[in-house]
Amino acid sequence: MLRLLSFLLLAWTPLVSTAAEGPWIKAIDLRSLTPEEADEARPYRLRGTFIYHDNNNAIFLQDETAGALFWYKGILDPPLIPGDIVEVSGVTKAGLYVPGLEKVSFRVTGHGPLPEPIEVTYDDLISGRFHYQWVTGEGVVRSTSTSDTGRTFIRLAMGSRIVEIHLDDYPEAQSLIDHRIRVTGLASGGINDRYQLNQPYIWPRNAFGIRILDKPTPVADLETVPASTLLTFRPTARTGHRVKVSGTTLASFPDGRLFIRDGKQALAVKQSAPVMLTPGESITVLGFPEMEGFSATLDDAEITGHEPGPPPEPVSTDLSSLDDGSLNHELVTFSATVADSFRTQTGASVLLQNPDTAVTLILPAAADIPAPGTRLRITGICDVETSRAAAYTVRPDSIAIHAR
């Protein structure tokens, strides 16, 4: 009995003892401190359930009121186990987004169940109110990628917005594209230099934090749909999942943007892993329909087949005819006079103008800048950048031409 008691006392000995003990505080009280108050290094003690440990010395606890964190740069030996009840003593620090404790001493006083995860939406996560708490949510996997260090990133569509899922060593993630999943983990996110939450994340501890809820239609069983039907009214439309579209390549850009023509309808495609194509190539592409700017696009797209073809003919038009948006994403050709031009960080911007219409021509970095008054023959992709609503219709507000 004496040997067992000695072991328990050793296990509960503080790992570090650098801070004076202060009064007990709840997690909600700690995270409610202003940055200025937190940077006063106020001494506090906190008790909570261990839920997560990141790779940057942050340890996350949760009590009955909220989540909290403290920083510890030592080696956890033995490591904390999810569900451990931890008592920590330290001084406050503002942190990147949520106040926490530093210069800590802590001990494990017992073990219990993990907190029940809080059901969240994108709006819940971007609000920050559940930041650093154990949460769960569901959505459709849009794309995946893996860093050089083996870190896996999953882009999850929760409604119409994207939440990033970060976890280590999950090579099977690619097979989850277009699946509806439930993910359980720590609510976190990317913080800018103004202490604002810019992009919400969920950090599962491992792959067991991801559960498949619904599988998509097998790619081989997907029917090719006309580009002209994307996001048009369909009483029984299946939304939120990939569709298959085919067409002729009009232009391809290094950033992954791709423009195709399917019959008389042009379509913008944004690839998740950019592949450069040659104009005229006939392609089949899978992607998620999104309304962007003025008309439907395919996002997080993947090319599943392509073969050579003759170069596409541009649609001959004039500056005024671009104004109704009917040629959005189309390869067009027309003549216009330069009103103004200037160099930008990525190339050149040329203003083309007549009494009724103004269009911006975007040129690549290596292009010469034409002087005002120059008459040009232009061939490029028409892109409605912004639009405005008027009663039941939407009209283009600003139009750009991207030179191929």
C-alpha positions, 0 to 999 in steps of 0.5 A: 500500500505504501509503494502504491501511495508513493507512486500516486504522489509522484504522478501528481507532482507538478511537471513545472513549478514557475507560477504563483498560485492564484484564485480558481477561475472557470474557462469562460472567465479566462477567455472573457479577459480582454487582450490588455487584461490577459497581458497583465500576467494575472495568476489563476488556477483552472481545472478541466478535461484534457481534449487536445495537444497541438504541435506548438506547445499548446494544450487544450482543456474544457470545463463545463463552461467553455474551452481554454488553453495553456502553453507548456514547452516541456516534454509530456512524460507520461503524455496526457490522455484525452479525458484526463482531469488536469489542474493547471496554475499559471499567469494569463497571456493574450494569445493569438485569439483567445487568452490562455495561461503560461508559465504553468505548473499542472497535475493530473488528478483523475480521468473521465469521459471527454466532453460531449461535442457541440454541434456546430455550423460554419456560422458557429465556427466563424463567430469564434464562440466555440473556439478551442472547444470540442465540436462536431459538424458535417458537410461534403468533402470538396478537396484534399491535399497533403503537405510535405510533412504528411499533414492532411488538409480537407476542405469541407463544405458546410452549407455554402461555406468551406471549413478546413479539416487538419490532421496528421497522416491520413492518406485515405483522405483523397477517397473521401471527395464528394462524401458527406462526413461528420468530423469531431475535433477541436474548433480552431482557425487561422488568425490575422494580425488584427486578432480576427478569425479569418478561416475556421478549422476543425482538428480531429485527433486522428482519422477516428474523428471522421465518420462517413455519413453518405457516399456519392454516386459512383463517378462511372454512373454520373451522367454528363450534364449540359453546362447550360443547366447548372444551377437552373431550376430543377424541382428534384435537383441533387445539390451539394455534390459533383456533376460531370460536364464536358466541353472544348477548352477555350483557355487555361491559366497557371492558377488552375482557372480553365474556361470551356465551351459546351455547345453555345454555353461557356463555363469557368472551371476552377481546378483543385490541382491545376493542369495546364491544357491547350485550347481546343482540347476536348475534356471531361471534368468533375466539379461542384457547381457554384454561383460566382460573380454572375453565372455558374462555375465549377469549383474544386474541379478534377479533369478525368479525360482530355484529348486534342482538338482544333483550336476554338473559334472566338465569338466576334462581338463589340464592346457594347454587346458585352454589357448584358453578360451573355458572353460571360466566360466565352472566348471573344474577339472585338476591336476597341480603343484604349482609354487608359493603361497602367502596370500592375503587380501581375501584368497590366490593366488596360481600360477600354471604353466607349460612351456606353460601356467600360471594360478592363483588359488584363494583360500578362506581365510580359506584355507591352502596355498600349498607350491611350488612344491605341486601337486594338484587336482583342481576343480573350476570355470575357469575365463578369467580375461583379454584378448588381441586382435589379428587380428580378434580374441581375446585370453585370457591374464590371467586366474584364477580358483576360488575354490568353 
